[in-house]
C-alpha cells in the first residue's frame, strides 16, 4: 500500500468570505479541484462550491488551484465600480 502525505490547508478568510479548498481524488488517481466560498453566519450563511474540470497529479496542486480560483472570485465580487 502506498501512502501519500497531504498538507491540510486551513480556510483562508478575506473580508466576509471564508475560502476552503476541497480537492477530491478521482478513480484514475488524479485529483479534481473544488473550492468552497462561504459568507454569513447561522441561518444567514451562504456557501457556494465551485468544481473545476482540470485534473491535477496531487492533492496539494488541486488545493492550490482551488484557493487561487476562490481568491480571484472574491476579488471580482468585491471590486468597486
C-alpha positions in Angstrom: 0.0 0.0 0.0 1.3 3.5 -0.9 0.6 6.4 1.4 1.0 10.0 0.2 1.4 12.9 2.6 -1.0 15.8 2.0 -0.8 19.1 3.7 -4.2 20.1 5.2 -4.8 23.7 4.4 -6.8 25.9 6.8 -9.5 28.0 5.3 -8.5 31.5 4.2 -10.5 34.5 5.3 -10.9 37.5 3.0 -13.3 40.1 4.5 -16.6 38.4 5.0 -15.6 35.3 2.9 -14.1 32.1 4.0 -12.3 30.2 1.2 -11.6 26.5 1.7 -10.1 24.0 -0.8 -11.9 20.7 -1.1 -9.9 18.6 -3.6 -11.1 15.0 -4.2 -9.4 12.0 -5.7 -10.7 10.7 -9.0 -10.9 7.0 -9.9 -7.9 7.4 -12.3 -5.7 8.6 -9.4 -5.7 12.3 -10.4 -7.3 15.0 -8.2 -10.2 17.3 -9.0 -10.2 20.8 -7.7 -13.1 22.2 -5.7 -13.4 25.4 -3.6 -16.0 26.4 -1.0 -16.7 30.1 -0.5 -18.8 30.8 2.5 -20.2 34.0 3.9 -22.5 34.9 6.7 -23.4 33.1 9.9 -26.1 30.9 11.3 -29.3 30.8 9.2 -27.9 33.7 7.0 -24.9 31.6 5.9 -24.3 31.1 2.2 -21.9 28.6 0.9 -21.1 28.2 -2.8 -19.0 25.4 -4.1 -17.2 25.6 -7.5 -15.9 22.5 -9.2 -13.3 22.6 -12.0 -12.7 20.3 -15.0 -8.9 20.4 -14.7 -7.2 17.3 -13.3 -4.1 17.5 -11.0 -1.4 15.0 -10.2 -1.6 15.7 -6.4 -3.9 16.8 -3.7 -1.8 19.8 -2.9 -1.7 21.0 -6.6 -5.5 20.8 -6.8 -5.8 22.6 -3.4 -3.5 25.5 -4.5 -5.5 25.9 -7.8 -8.8 25.9 -5.8 -7.6 28.6 -3.4 -6.3 30.8 -6.2 -9.7 30.5 -8.0 -11.5 31.3 -4.8 -9.4 34.4 -4.3 -10.0 35.5 -7.8 -13.8 35.1 -7.3 -13.7 37.2 -4.1 -11.7 39.9 -5.8 -14.1 40.0 -8.8 -17.1 40.1 -6.5 -15.9 42.8 -4.1 -14.4 45.0 -6.8 -15.9 48.5 -6.7 -17.1 50.1 -9.9 
